[in-house]
């Protein structure tokens, strides 16, 4: 009789019993712990809602991102929304609602392009699979593509940045509130602005407006070129929306506001 058999006999068991009731089997059948079992919401925590509802709330808070940046090179001129601007707007709002945007898979292909000066640029095309994680831990996946050229080693990074911008603007259905260039202006007239300066003032002064929302308002005003618009403040003195927003933000930060 071997050592394992002697130990089993001393414990009143057989080797067959140990094989049918091994610790490994017990671990396989034990229920997994619930990661949210001891969760207690804090004052600044997002609402525990499904991911599709959290994403809807992000879209609702974003409202619009204007084309505030200008490309003007080699005779080509147009306005656009850069990836930094888009991320700066989406970042605080996704944080507010507990939404995480993560690239879970990147498929890249490469090529080369010749420049007019005889140089070579590296071309990268990426297909990115994104995982959108909500505050409750549930997810959904989306895919976008991006393309970029670069003379050095930045084409992959640039292409992924384009894919991220496409994700946030496309699946966020984020409008610009710019006038449609194909619109018949004689019949349709000039489109009214999305919001008035007074409505932004009222929201800034509202004590229920969080510090995160105050930052978001700053991005919106920059995109709408309304930062220097003057409005009567709480003491009926004229103050720019930019100065008003920064002052209220600092006052609430000093007072421990959310």
Phi and psi in degrees as a GROMACS rama.xvg file:
@    title "Ramachandran Plot"
@    xaxis  label "Phi"
@    yaxis  label "Psi"
@TYPE xy
-82.3144  177.512  UNK-2
-62.1788  -42.855  UNK-3
-65.3552  -37.5696  UNK-4
-67.9211  -41.6747  UNK-5
-61.569  -42.3755  UNK-6
-65.3778  -39.7454  UNK-7
-67.0156  -41.6768  UNK-8
-64.8284  -38.6266  UNK-9
-64.1864  -29.6386  UNK-10
-91.0669  2.42439  UNK-11
77.4186  25.2265  UNK-12
-126.049  170.154  UNK-13
-117.062  167.05  UNK-14
-62.9044  -32.4598  UNK-15
-63.0071  -38.844  UNK-16
-62.6068  -42.7981  UNK-17
-66.0739  -36.9402  UNK-18
-67.8565  -32.986  UNK-19
-85.1228  -15.0911  UNK-20
-133.479  49.8867  UNK-21
-76.8026  155.62  UNK-22
-57.0444  -34.5653  UNK-23
-62.2668  -40.6188  UNK-24
-64.6089  -38.478  UNK-25
-64.7013  -37.2782  UNK-26
-67.6049  -37.0066  UNK-27
-66.2607  -33.1626  UNK-28
-93.6759  -10.6467  UNK-29
-70.5971  139.103  UNK-30
-66.9268  143.601  UNK-31
-72.6412  142.698  UNK-32
-67.8207  145.069  UNK-33
-82.0223  115.085  UNK-34
-64.278  -19.1569  UNK-35
-100.408  8.89807  UNK-36
-62.2708  -39.1718  UNK-37
-102.626  15.8848  UNK-38
-69.8981  131.283  UNK-39
-127.311  116.968  UNK-40
-62.932  139.068  UNK-41
-99.5583  176.863  UNK-42
-62.9879  -33.5929  UNK-43
-102.286  6.31252  UNK-44
-75.8688  148.745  UNK-45
-71.0484  160.028  UNK-46
-66.4598  139.926  UNK-47
-81.5018  85.351  UNK-48
-123.759  159.37  UNK-49
-59.5038  156.078  UNK-50
-61.5372  -36.2453  UNK-51
-66.7297  -32.157  UNK-52
-75.4166  -38.1175  UNK-53
-62.5248  -40.8492  UNK-54
-66.1399  -36.7493  UNK-55
-63.0071  -39.0465  UNK-56
-66.8234  -36.3144  UNK-57
-61.1088  -47.5245  UNK-58
-60.1312  -39.5897  UNK-59
-65.3745  -38.3971  UNK-60
-78.2597  -27.4608  UNK-61
-66.5044  -40.6681  UNK-62
66.546  -73.7729  UNK-63
-160.431  155.024  UNK-64
-131.837  115.388  UNK-65
-78.2173  161.05  UNK-66
-84.9156  83.4414  UNK-67
-97.1208  2.24957  UNK-68
-112.824  146.472  UNK-69
-115.337  128.841  UNK-70
-102.44  125.274  UNK-71
-146.197  81.5237  UNK-72
-139.774  144.475  UNK-73
51.9515  38.7296  UNK-74
79.9325  0.963039  UNK-75
-104.263  129.466  UNK-76
-137.057  124.871  UNK-77
-160.833  158.827  UNK-78
-94.5221  149.386  UNK-79
-152.329  171.603  UNK-80
-111.731  108.345  UNK-81
-74.4298  159.039  UNK-82
-63.5545  -36.2074  UNK-83
-63.8609  -42.2192  UNK-84
-61.6484  -45.5874  UNK-85
-63.7364  -44.897  UNK-86
-65.8351  -38.236  UNK-87
-62.0757  -31.9922  UNK-88
-79.6955  -45.9221  UNK-89
-73.1887  -32.4545  UNK-90
-52.9675  -58.5737  UNK-91
-63.1603  -31.7783  UNK-92
-74.6981  -41.0315  UNK-93
-64.9036  -35.8286  UNK-94
-64.1004  -41.3986  UNK-95
-59.7875  -38.9627  UNK-96
-99.7416  8.21384  UNK-97
69.5959  33.437  UNK-98
-105.32  128.753  UNK-99
-110.481  133.915  UNK-100
-112.974  113.406  UNK-101
-130.439  137.264  UNK-102
-82.2493  119.812  UNK-103
-100.882  -14.9168  UNK-104
-159.26  134.969  UNK-105
-128.89  121.158  UNK-106
-111.722  117.771  UNK-107
-118.502  143.825  UNK-108
-128.669  151.273  UNK-109
-129.715  155.291  UNK-110
-157.079  -176.971  UNK-111
-128.699  148.999  UNK-112
-130.655  140.18  UNK-113
-91.5893  138.617  UNK-114
-92.5915  166.785  UNK-115
-63.2354  -29.1513  UNK-116
-82.5146  0.582344  UNK-117
94.509  1.07775  UNK-118
-82.8205  -179.743  UNK-119
-126.076  136.272  UNK-120
-117.969  143.285  UNK-121
-89.1403  129.661  UNK-122
-105.801  135.082  UNK-123
-129.076  133.726  UNK-124
-121.038  132.312  UNK-125
-126.628  144.631  UNK-126
-113.339  113.855  UNK-127
-108.663  129.312  UNK-128
-97.3239  122.923  UNK-129
-106.241  138.982  UNK-130
-107.163  120.762  UNK-131
-100.702  112.814  UNK-132
-103.621  127.838  UNK-133
-93.751  176.071  UNK-134
-65.3182  -21.4732  UNK-135
-92.4483  -1.01602  UNK-136
93.8405  -3.92542  UNK-137
-83.8565  157.936  UNK-138
-137.198  163.11  UNK-139
-142.345  160.269  UNK-140
-117.111  147.859  UNK-141
-137.229  160.189  UNK-142
-131.619  139.184  UNK-143
-140.186  161.948  UNK-144
-117.222  156.189  UNK-145
-147.654  147.885  UNK-146
-131.596  147.979  UNK-147
-159.499  153.766  UNK-148
-119.168  145.661  UNK-149
-156.853  145.633  UNK-150
-82.9341  -14.9727  UNK-151
-114.343  -123.657  UNK-152
-119.295  27.9686  UNK-153
-107.764  4.37991  UNK-154
-64.4638  -37.2706  UNK-155
-66.3488  -45.7158  UNK-156
-62.4718  -43.2169  UNK-157
-63.0712  -42.5311  UNK-158
-63.5784  -39.8696  UNK-159
-67.7094  -33.8692  UNK-160
-65.0264  -40.0244  UNK-161
-63.3358  -41.4125  UNK-162
-63.3596  -37.1655  UNK-163
-67.0591  -44.1128  UNK-164
-61.1883  -41.2285  UNK-165
-62.8557  -40.0924  UNK-166
-60.6774  -52.2604  UNK-167
-67.9804  -40.4599  UNK-168
-78.5972  -41.0302  UNK-169
-73.6729  -55.0163  UNK-170
-80.8255  -13.6476  UNK-171
-86.1221  -6.72012  UNK-172
45.8029  50.714  UNK-173
-86.6127  112.745  UNK-174
-77.3013  165.652  UNK-175
-101.664  -23.8415  UNK-176
60.8388  18.2875  UNK-177
-81.0707  156.572  UNK-178
-67.6793  134.434  UNK-179
-63.6798  120.722  UNK-180
-64.5045  -20.3155  UNK-181
-93.9716  2.11265  UNK-182
-73.7427  147.134  UNK-183
-82.8613  102.292  UNK-184
-71.7268  -21.525  UNK-185
-70.3462  -41.3115  UNK-186
-84.1654  -39.2779  UNK-187
-93.7729  -19.8247  UNK-188
74.3613  -171.428  UNK-189
-90.7303  131.507  UNK-190
-69.3033  140.113  UNK-191
-72.9191  151.089  UNK-192
-63.2779  155.513  UNK-193
-61.6581  -42.189  UNK-194
-143.629  152.561  UNK-195
-86.0737  160.253  UNK-196
-62.6095  -36.1337  UNK-197
-65.2966  -35.9544  UNK-198
-67.8888  -36.6957  UNK-199
-66.6075  -40.4696  UNK-200
-58.833  -45.5835  UNK-201
-62.5177  -38.5643  UNK-202
-69.488  -38.5425  UNK-203
-62.1579  -41.3425  UNK-204
-79.1286  -15.9262  UNK-205
-64.7994  124.385  UNK-206
-64.7255  -17.3903  UNK-207
-82.4286  -10.9695  UNK-208
-74.6683  120.746  UNK-209
-74.8744  166.974  UNK-210
-64.813  -36.089  UNK-211
-62.7712  -41.2926  UNK-212
-67.7736  -34.1126  UNK-213
-61.9638  -39.9878  UNK-214
-63.7622  -42.8892  UNK-215
-60.758  -41.0442  UNK-216
-60.8905  -38.9667  UNK-217
-59.3697  -42.137  UNK-218
-64.5839  -42.3587  UNK-219
-62.4365  -44.7881  UNK-220
-64.0044  -36.7893  UNK-221
-64.4657  -43.5086  UNK-222
-65.8663  -33.2487  UNK-223
-89.4321  2.16393  UNK-224
55.586  44.26  UNK-225
-116.383  8.82958  UNK-226
-60.3105  -36.3509  UNK-227
-93.8364  9.80202  UNK-228
-72.6074  128.513  UNK-229
-91.7851  138.926  UNK-230
-138.507  155.883  UNK-231
-69.078  127.521  UNK-232
-86.5358  -163.459  UNK-233
-66.8862  -18.6238  UNK-234
-104.784  14.1279  UNK-235
67.9521  21.3051  UNK-236
-97.6809  146.055  UNK-237
-72.8876  132.946  UNK-238
-149.649  141.444  UNK-239
-68.5251  152.436  UNK-240
-61.5303  -34.2499  UNK-241
-64.1496  -49.4829  UNK-242
-65.0617  -39.1922  UNK-243
-63.0186  -47.1558  UNK-244
-62.4584  -44.181  UNK-245
-65.9584  -39.1242  UNK-246
-65.1575  -46.3382  UNK-247
-65.2162  -38.1889  UNK-248
-60.6157  -46.0209  UNK-249
-66.3207  -38.1983  UNK-250
-64.0812  -40.7981  UNK-251
-74.3067  -32.1388  UNK-252
-66.3183  -40.8943  UNK-253
-68.0311  -30.2223  UNK-254
-88.2524  1.23392  UNK-255
79.2359  23.182  UNK-256
-72.1862  161.746  UNK-257
